[in-house]
């Protein structure tokens, strides 16, 4: 028992943390894309929205390390999961903001 190492997060809490951060970052990226493309003629085709999404995906990995999630244990599937969850929330939220004509 004394030789067991204590992880900072259990596997369940690790999954909840990664999912919550990816979801929140997707929503933040959608709001940021909406703000940054507000003055574009066609905001949906402005590449700035995709750049914001890419930045949101890349920022998450250092944030996860600071929070205490061991990113060195991530497999390709984990990286794809983070990217997909961020993309999904960004896409849905930004589409809602675009279709309702919301200005921030």
The 8 nearest C-alpha neighbors of each residue, nearest first, counted from 0:
[[1, 2, 3, 4, 5, 6, 7, 9],
 [0, 2, 3, 4, 5, 6, 7, 9],
 [1, 3, 0, 4, 5, 6, 7, 9],
 [4, 2, 0, 1, 5, 6, 7, 9],
 [5, 3, 6, 2, 1, 0, 7, 8],
 [4, 6, 7, 3, 8, 9, 2, 1],
 [7, 5, 8, 4, 9, 10, 69, 68],
 [6, 8, 5, 67, 9, 68, 13, 69],
 [9, 7, 6, 13, 12, 10, 68, 67],
 [8, 10, 12, 11, 13, 6, 7, 14],
 [9, 11, 13, 12, 14, 8, 15, 6],
 [12, 10, 14, 13, 9, 15, 8, 16],
 [13, 11, 15, 9, 14, 10, 8, 16],
 [12, 14, 10, 16, 11, 15, 8, 9],
 [15, 13, 11, 17, 12, 16, 18, 10],
 [14, 16, 12, 18, 13, 17, 19, 11],
 [17, 15, 13, 19, 14, 18, 12, 20],
 [16, 18, 14, 20, 15, 19, 21, 13],
 [19, 17, 21, 15, 16, 20, 14, 22],
 [20, 18, 22, 16, 21, 17, 15, 23],
 [19, 21, 23, 17, 22, 18, 24, 16],
 [22, 20, 85, 18, 24, 19, 23, 81],
 [23, 21, 25, 19, 20, 24, 85, 88],
 [22, 24, 20, 26, 25, 21, 19, 27],
 [23, 25, 27, 21, 26, 22, 28, 20],
 [26, 24, 85, 89, 88, 28, 22, 23],
 [25, 27, 29, 23, 28, 24, 89, 88],
 [28, 26, 24, 30, 29, 25, 31, 23],
 [29, 27, 31, 25, 26, 30, 52, 32],
 [30, 28, 93, 89, 32, 26, 31, 27],
 [29, 31, 33, 27, 32, 28, 34, 26],
 [30, 32, 28, 34, 33, 29, 35, 27],
 [33, 31, 48, 29, 35, 34, 30, 28],
 [32, 34, 30, 31, 36, 35, 37, 29],
 [33, 35, 31, 37, 32, 36, 103, 30],
 [34, 36, 32, 33, 37, 31, 47, 38],
 [37, 35, 42, 39, 33, 38, 34, 32],
 [38, 36, 34, 39, 35, 33, 42, 102],
 [37, 39, 36, 40, 35, 42, 34, 41],
 [40, 38, 42, 36, 41, 37, 45, 35],
 [39, 41, 42, 38, 37, 45, 36, 44],
 [40, 42, 39, 43, 44, 45, 36, 38],
 [43, 41, 36, 45, 39, 44, 40, 37],
 [42, 44, 41, 45, 97, 48, 36, 46],
 [43, 45, 42, 41, 46, 48, 47, 39],
 [44, 46, 42, 47, 43, 48, 41, 36],
 [47, 45, 48, 49, 44, 50, 43, 42],
 [46, 48, 50, 45, 49, 51, 36, 32],
 [49, 47, 32, 51, 46, 50, 45, 52],
 [48, 50, 52, 51, 46, 47, 53, 32],
 [51, 49, 47, 53, 52, 48, 54, 46],
 [50, 52, 54, 48, 49, 53, 28, 55],
 [53, 51, 49, 55, 50, 54, 28, 56],
 [54, 52, 50, 56, 55, 51, 49, 57],
 [53, 55, 51, 57, 52, 56, 58, 50],
 [54, 56, 52, 58, 53, 57, 24, 51],
 [57, 55, 53, 54, 58, 59, 82, 52],
 [56, 58, 54, 59, 55, 60, 53, 61],
 [59, 57, 55, 56, 60, 54, 61, 62],
 [60, 58, 62, 57, 56, 61, 63, 55],
 [59, 61, 63, 62, 58, 57, 64, 70],
 [62, 60, 64, 63, 59, 58, 65, 57],
 [63, 61, 59, 65, 60, 64, 66, 58],
 [62, 64, 66, 60, 68, 61, 65, 59],
 [63, 65, 61, 67, 68, 62, 66, 69],
 [66, 64, 62, 67, 63, 61, 68, 60],
 [67, 65, 63, 64, 68, 62, 61, 16],
 [66, 68, 64, 65, 63, 69, 7, 8],
 [67, 69, 64, 63, 70, 66, 13, 8],
 [70, 68, 71, 72, 64, 67, 63, 73],
 [69, 71, 72, 73, 68, 64, 60, 63],
 [70, 72, 69, 73, 74, 68, 64, 60],
 [71, 73, 70, 69, 74, 68, 77, 75],
 [74, 72, 70, 71, 77, 75, 78, 69],
 [73, 75, 77, 76, 72, 78, 71, 79],
 [74, 76, 78, 77, 79, 73, 80, 72],
 [75, 77, 79, 74, 78, 80, 73, 81],
 [78, 76, 80, 74, 79, 75, 73, 81],
 [79, 77, 75, 81, 80, 76, 82, 74],
 [78, 80, 82, 76, 77, 81, 83, 75],
 [81, 79, 77, 83, 78, 82, 76, 84],
 [80, 82, 78, 84, 79, 83, 21, 85],
 [81, 83, 79, 85, 80, 84, 56, 86],
 [84, 82, 86, 80, 85, 81, 79, 87],
 [85, 83, 87, 81, 86, 82, 21, 80],
 [84, 86, 25, 21, 82, 83, 88, 87],
 [85, 87, 83, 89, 84, 88, 90, 82],
 [88, 86, 84, 90, 89, 85, 83, 91],
 [87, 89, 25, 91, 85, 90, 86, 26],
 [90, 88, 25, 29, 86, 92, 87, 26],
 [91, 89, 87, 93, 88, 92, 86, 94],
 [90, 92, 94, 88, 93, 89, 87, 95],
 [93, 91, 95, 89, 94, 90, 29, 88],
 [92, 94, 29, 96, 90, 95, 91, 89],
 [95, 93, 97, 91, 92, 96, 90, 98],
 [96, 94, 92, 98, 93, 97, 99, 91],
 [95, 97, 93, 101, 94, 99, 98, 100],
 [98, 96, 94, 100, 95, 99, 93, 101],
 [97, 99, 95, 100, 96, 94, 101, 93],
 [100, 98, 101, 96, 97, 95, 94, 102],
 [101, 99, 97, 98, 96, 102, 95, 37],
 [100, 102, 96, 99, 103, 97, 98, 33],
 [103, 101, 100, 37, 34, 33, 96, 97],
 [102, 34, 101, 33, 30, 37, 31, 96]]
